[in-house]
Amino acid sequence: MTFEEFVSARLGSLVRYATVVTWDPHLAEDIIQNVLVRAQLRWGRIGRLDAPELYVKRMVVNEFLSLRRRRAANSVPLAAETLGGLLPPMPDPTAQRDDRDAMLRLIARLPPRQRAVIALRFYEDLAVDQIAEILGCRTVTVRTHLARALAALQQALPATLTTTGEKL
């Protein structure tokens, strides 16, 4: 697969993924642009990998984490209403919308690494070993980040059931 074919097939998915990781669509586009420039320069090697998309997603996470470390000022989190288009459609009752918005706000407060693990696990539906490969860490580290993120989310949520009757 050529670089142009890869970008043509995966650009939308990569931008959505970067938006979920960064919670800022403009920053996500900047990160994707930087990552794709670097990926194009190395495409001879990246294109031969079994899963070039996973490698590029790892580049996205690394670029985001590097950018967060370099920035002194905090970025403004994306409004929950804007993220609504990225989430699967839900019935529109007020209680469900309130639950979703509350969850998005809680996820936005997680540390960047935990947020990345949550996005990869539940948005991208990747297995722990795939997440570890993308983030360049061990599977036990991914499980730790996932457990801490879920514990923080569960602790921040009311002890009641969600509107669908399922526990977190």
VENZIHU-V865776 format. One record per residue. N is the residue number from 0. SS is DSSP state (H for helix, E for strand, - for the rest). Layout:
n:N ss:SS
n:N ss:SS
This chain:
n:0 ss:-
n:1 ss:-
n:2 ss:H
n:3 ss:H
n:4 ss:H
n:5 ss:H
n:6 ss:H
n:7 ss:H
n:8 ss:H
n:9 ss:H
n:10 ss:H
n:11 ss:H
n:12 ss:H
n:13 ss:H
n:14 ss:H
n:15 ss:H
n:16 ss:H
n:17 ss:H
n:18 ss:H
n:19 ss:H
n:20 ss:H
n:21 ss:H
n:22 ss:-
n:23 ss:-
n:24 ss:H
n:25 ss:H
n:26 ss:H
n:27 ss:H
n:28 ss:H
n:29 ss:H
n:30 ss:H
n:31 ss:H
n:32 ss:H
n:33 ss:H
n:34 ss:H
n:35 ss:H
n:36 ss:H
n:37 ss:H
n:38 ss:H
n:39 ss:H
n:40 ss:H
n:41 ss:-
n:42 ss:H
n:43 ss:H
n:44 ss:H
n:45 ss:H
n:46 ss:-
n:47 ss:-
n:48 ss:-
n:49 ss:-
n:50 ss:-
n:51 ss:H
n:52 ss:H
n:53 ss:H
n:54 ss:H
n:55 ss:H
n:56 ss:H
n:57 ss:H
n:58 ss:H
n:59 ss:H
n:60 ss:H
n:61 ss:H
n:62 ss:H
n:63 ss:H
n:64 ss:H
n:65 ss:H
n:66 ss:H
n:67 ss:H
n:68 ss:H
n:69 ss:H
n:70 ss:-
n:71 ss:-
n:72 ss:-
n:73 ss:-
n:74 ss:-
n:75 ss:-
n:76 ss:-
n:77 ss:-
n:78 ss:-
n:79 ss:H
n:80 ss:H
n:81 ss:H
n:82 ss:H
n:83 ss:-
n:84 ss:-
n:85 ss:-
n:86 ss:-
n:87 ss:-
n:88 ss:-
n:89 ss:-
n:90 ss:-
n:91 ss:-
n:92 ss:-
n:93 ss:H
n:94 ss:H
n:95 ss:H
n:96 ss:H
n:97 ss:H
n:98 ss:H
n:99 ss:H
n:100 ss:H
n:101 ss:H
n:102 ss:H
n:103 ss:H
n:104 ss:H
n:105 ss:H
n:106 ss:H
n:107 ss:H
n:108 ss:-
n:109 ss:-
n:110 ss:-
n:111 ss:H
n:112 ss:H
n:113 ss:H
n:114 ss:H
n:115 ss:H
n:116 ss:H
n:117 ss:H
n:118 ss:H
n:119 ss:H
n:120 ss:H
n:121 ss:H
n:122 ss:H
n:123 ss:-
n:124 ss:-
n:125 ss:-
n:126 ss:-
n:127 ss:H
n:128 ss:H
n:129 ss:H
n:130 ss:H
n:131 ss:H
n:132 ss:H
n:133 ss:H
n:134 ss:H
n:135 ss:-
n:136 ss:-
n:137 ss:-
n:138 ss:H
n:139 ss:H
n:140 ss:H
n:141 ss:H
n:142 ss:H
n:143 ss:H
n:144 ss:H
n:145 ss:H
n:146 ss:H
n:147 ss:H
n:148 ss:H
n:149 ss:H
n:150 ss:H
n:151 ss:H
n:152 ss:H
n:153 ss:H
n:154 ss:H
n:155 ss:H
n:156 ss:-
n:157 ss:-
n:158 ss:-
n:159 ss:-
n:160 ss:-
n:161 ss:-
n:162 ss:-
n:163 ss:-
n:164 ss:-
n:165 ss:-
n:166 ss:-
n:167 ss:-
